Amino acid sequence: MSCVRTTCPYCGVGCGVLATPDGQGGATIQGDPDHPANFGRLCSKGSALGETLDLEDRLLEPRIAGTPARWDAALDLMASKMRAAIETHGPDSVAIYASGQILSEDYYVANKLMKGFVGTGNIDTNSRLCMASSVAGHKRAFGTDTVPGTYEDLELADTVVLVGSNLAWCHPVIYQRIAAAKAERPGMKVVVIDPRRTATCDIADMHLRVRPDTDSALFNGLLARIQDLGALDADYVNRHVSGASEALDAASTWTREKVAETCGLSNQEVDAFFKLWIGREKVVTVFSQGVNQSGAGTDKVNAIINCHLATGRIGRAGMGPFSVTGQPNAMGGREVGGLANMLAAHLDMENLDHRNAVADFWRAPNMAVAGGLKAVDLFKACAEGRIKFLWIISTNPVVSMPDADAVSAAIRACDFVVVSDTSAVTDTMKLAHVQLPAVGWGEKSGTVTNSERRISRQRAFLPHPGEAKPDWWAITQLAHRLGWGDAFPYESPADIFREHAGLSGVAAKMGRDFDIGALSDVNDADYADMDPVQWPVGGSPRFFAKGGFFTADGRGRMLPITPPEVDRAPGLRLNTGRVRDQWHTMTRTGKSPRLSAHLAEPFAEIHPSDATARGIDHADLIRVSNARGTAIVRALVTDRTAPGEIFVPMHWTAQFSKAGRVGPLVPPVTDPFSGQPALKAGRAEVARLNPAWHGFAISRKKPDVGAIDGYWALAKSEGCWRAELAGENAPEDWEALARTMFGAPDAQLAIVSDPRRGITRIALIEDGIVVAALFAGPEPVEVSRAHALTAFAASNTGSLLAGRAGADQPDVGPIVCVCFNVGVNTIMAAIESGEACSVAEIGTLLSAGTNCGSCRPELNSLLAKASQKVAAE
């Protein structure tokens, strides 16, 4: 099969991908040089997509109560249960919880079924966890959920301000575009506003290490300074903006000194930021989860937008507020009304005319008249017995939701639960009464919309495995069984897309922003070949340069913002988020050996002063706990995280590290306007663990770690699995543990032991091949992981059990560049020899940093470390 143009399934950048199937169920992956989002660039995750296409752990047939079933039986049972719930308890007893990773066509039919035919607003999505505050802020300011600008603005700006956004790791291709623009125009300035010193700071001219949740105080202060300096664009405000007086009055008390004290900055830092923002007209303010995932997220968004409206710096090239989305189709989900409080085509649920327009277009018999339950409240309703039928589509809330253990209990309490996913083993899938096999990336076809409002095609290049079906098909089939088949006649994604586009045309005539109406008559062939297209189709790529807001009076809104009090509660502030090479709950990225090579287990960044006060050393196992739950993770002692704060990634699940789940520790606090959880605002304490034993294991098949009574973390490696282990009680029989863990009761053993030191090393051999190895001792095992994996792959028993490379086998060390498998020892040797004195020279010599570029910040850190070492000598 020839190369297929498709779109990456990870973040909201929406990168174009060229996939060439290999005929064996896999594919080679390259960036699409003609796609306007990435122009051929891909990040580490996108580059490794070819490694995620296997069928290991795939759900390949429907299951009822864990038993394989036919689709007809599963759908008939679902229809019966949904009908009974509606008849007995009303339509609000039914809910769907969907995902920003399904396609717009899937989203559209799910939203239509629930809001137009079941008659409830109870369809929400995991986009509630990442984008809801941006949606609410946009609607308050603009009248619609409109992102005003484009990616090109980031390259044209003279100042780019990144607020709560670690672009280098979370949106790497946008980061690369900014870095390239800055290299071409060194006068461009980049400001990072973040409590953590992230990899994004590598290109920052200024890093403002604000206290958590003080962003709105900083931008209130900026608004006050804008007024004080006469930088207000009075003509723009008078013509196009309402609420300026009230917003300026609310901001007027935020002097430089008050901002500095609240944010934890110096007066000089505050002055420098205000000068840089006000003194350069072409300013883009980019914001993401550090803004949105807050109990005051919507106000933060409006505090930022206030400054752009006050100065008229919006909708023109190189300027404007810019929300970057976390998921591949968070924007598309918003376009079809996938959130509980929205209608399709950016129409408003609370507007009777809008509801009637949608009802007429759909010929809907039971149009919902009010918004439904938002994510946190939806699962609370499950726990309270108010939701009787719950369908979870392509998401893993048992891991990703706040108060995750309570969410697990809530799902268990629900009378009837359906889960659609690709994986048979997610934490959430295990709770389903009916399990539905969904097609995944590379197998499904439809559209997604990226952060700059650009719609791109995801195209299938692999067959549907087993009985897996698209989500739109399953939803449509259920609608038929409920008696609404005439309204759901779809036979392809193109059918759905045409209807979706047609509804947008109706909304556009009612004065809404989202308009792809020109595509409503696209034929199947043109849909199949559709190039990326930005909406509004046929209109300007930017909004609001000359007003034209989507409010009742056509004016933008500035809002008075009251920043929250600084959080001074006891304990460490618990911040959660993403890492460079993993995605959400690792259902896809966990399949890739190279993506697990960089950070193979859950960890907590903790400042050296906090670590010292608690007797914690680098790489110790620590317990992170509060009244809600406990996680066990590896300590990463670093000043990247400020004193009094810790950072724990969100990705690890019970499939990869049962004790490493951080979701149970996060309180279910939500923003009052958006309902978005404050996923970065927990509190916890940490304590050093003292396990009786530590271990490292390698196995050609997934090891059974269920018998480990303490900590374990699994990671995929090339041709094998690796595991970090620790237990509260040392096993009496290491040989028995190894045979059980690796499922090798008859394997030959090669054992190296030192009873005096309590060290045991065991290799298990079958037919002359080393199938597994276990290294254990009372202290963290001194084994080079990179060397052990290499020796294991070669079945070199002696070298493997030695645990370290010989003089003729240099140890590459922990992997830094996952694209080319380049380790830290190799890089440091090149730097210290003088062969590589810059990132560019490292790339020339070792290839590191020359593909996706995501490791370049770390390469710069290694260069700085080497320079400091030389200076100290």
DACOR-V771025 format. One line per field, one symbol per residue. phi: phi as a letter, one per 30 degrees, with the letter a starting at -180 (. if undefined). psi: psi as a letter, one per 20 degrees, with the letter a starting at -180 (. if undefined). burial: I if it has 24 or more other C-alpha atoms within 12 Angstrom, else O. A space follows every 50 residues. Layout:
phi->???
psi->???
burial->???
This chain:
phi->.ddcdbbdccdddiddbcccdcibjcacbbdddcdddbhjdbdddddced dccdcdiddcadbchicebdeedddddddddddddddcbjdddcabccad cddeddedddddeddcbdjbddbbaddedbbdddeddddddcjbdcddcb deddddddbcccchbceeccbdddedddddddddbeddcbcccadcccdd decddbccdddeiceddddddddddedddidddddddddbbciddddddd dddddedddddddicdedddeddedddddbddbcccbbdddddbdbdddd eddddeddddcicaiceiakdbdcddbdbedddddcidddcbcdihdced ceddddddedddhddbdecadcddedddddddddidccbbccbiabddcd ddhddddeddddddebbcbcadcdbdededcddbccdcdcejccblbbbc dciccbdccdbbdddhcdbdddddddddedddjceddbddcaededddde dddddddddcicddbbedcdcddeddddcedebccddicddbcidciidc ddcicdccbdccdddddcddjddccclccdccbhciecdddceddcddbc bdbbdbdedddddcicceiddbccbaddabbcbddcdaddcdeibbbbdd ddbddcaedcdceddddddbddcciddddcbdbacbbdcbddabbbbbad bedccdddcbbbbcbdbdiacbbcbabdbdddbddddddddchbdcddcc bbbbedcicbbbccbbhicdcabbcbadceddbdddddddddedhcdddd ddibddddbdddiedccddchccddddddddddidbcadddddddcieic cdidddedddddddddddddddd
psi->qrpppaqqjdajhlqqqopoqjikiaqqpqqoiipihiliqqahghhjhh ijjrjpjqoiqqppkipqrqgggghggggggggggghhirhjjqqpobqj irrhhggghggggghhghkqjmoaqihhihihhggggghhhiirmpohar hhhhhiqhpppookomhhhhmhhgghgggghhhhniipqpppophqnrhh ihjpipoomqqqkjghgghghggghgghjkjpnhggghhipqjgggghgh ihimrgggggggikrqhhggggggghghiohnppopqchhggmqikgghg ghhghghhghijmpjqpjqrqoppqhrhkhghhhhjkiqhjqrqkkqphi oghgghgggggilpilpqiqqaprgghghhhghijhphopopolrmhigh qqlhhhgghgghipgppppprhpijqhghijqhpppoqqapihrpbqqpa hkkppqppqpjqrpqcjqqqhhgggghghghjjkhhimjpirhhgggggg hghhhghhijkrhookhijikprgghghjprpppqppiaqiqqjhkckrk rhjjqqpqqppoqqqpokqqrppopqbrrgjrpdkjhghiioghiihgoi rqrpppqhhhgghjkprpjqpqppqaihaqqprppnoqjhpqqjqqppqi hprihhnhijpihhipqlpqphhhjpqmijkrqrqqqpqmqhqqrpqpqh rpqojhipjdpqpqqprojrqqppqqqhppqhnhgggggghjlmhjqqqp ppqnhgikppppppppljpoirqppqrirppmpogggghghghikngghg hhiqqrhjnqohaqpgohhjlprhhgghghghiihojrhghggggiipji ehihighhghhhghghghgghh.
burial->OOOIIIIIIIIIIIIIIIIIIOOOIIIIIIIIOOIIIIOIIIIIIIIIII IIIIIOOIIIIIIIOOOOOOIOOIIOIIIOIIIOIIOOOOIIIIIIIIII IIIIIIIIIIIIIIIIIIIIIIIIIIIIIIIIIIIIIIIIIIIIIIIIII IIIIIIIIIIIIIIIIIIIIIIIIIIIIIOIIOOOOOIIIIIIIIIIIII IIIIIIIIIIIIIIIIIIIIIIIIIIIOOOIIIOOIIOIIIIIIIOIIOI IIIIIIOIIIIIIIIOOOIIIIIIOIIIOIIIIIIIIIIIIIIIIIIIII IIIIIIIIIIIIIIIIIIIIIIIIIIIIIIIIIIIIIIIIIIIIIIIIIO OOOIIIIIIOIIOIIIIIIIIIIIIIIIIIIIIOIIIIIIIIIIIIIIII IIIIIIIIOIIIIIIIIIIIIIIIIIIIIIIIIIIIIIIIIIIIIIIIII IIIIIIIIIIIIIIIOIIIIIIIIIIIIIIIIOIOOIIIIOIIIIIIIII IIIIIIIIOIIIIIIIIIIIOIOOOOIIOIIIIIIIIOOOIIIIIIIIII IOOOIIIIIIIIIIOOOOOOOIIIIIIIIIIIIIIIIIIIIIIIIIIIII IIIIIIIIOIIOOOOIIIIIIIIIIIOOIIIIIIIIIIOIIIIIIIIIII IIIIIIIIIIIIIIIIIIIIIOIIIIIIIIIIIIIIIIIIIIIIIIIIII IIIIIIOIOIIIIIIIIIIIIIIIIIIOOIIOOIIOIIIOIIOIOOIOII IIOOOOOIIIIIIIIOOOOIIIIIIIIIIIIOIIIIIIIIIIIOIIIOII IIIIIOOOOOIIIIIIIIIIIIIIIIIIIIIIOOOIIIIOOIIOOIIIII IIIIIIIIIIIIIOOIOOOOOOO
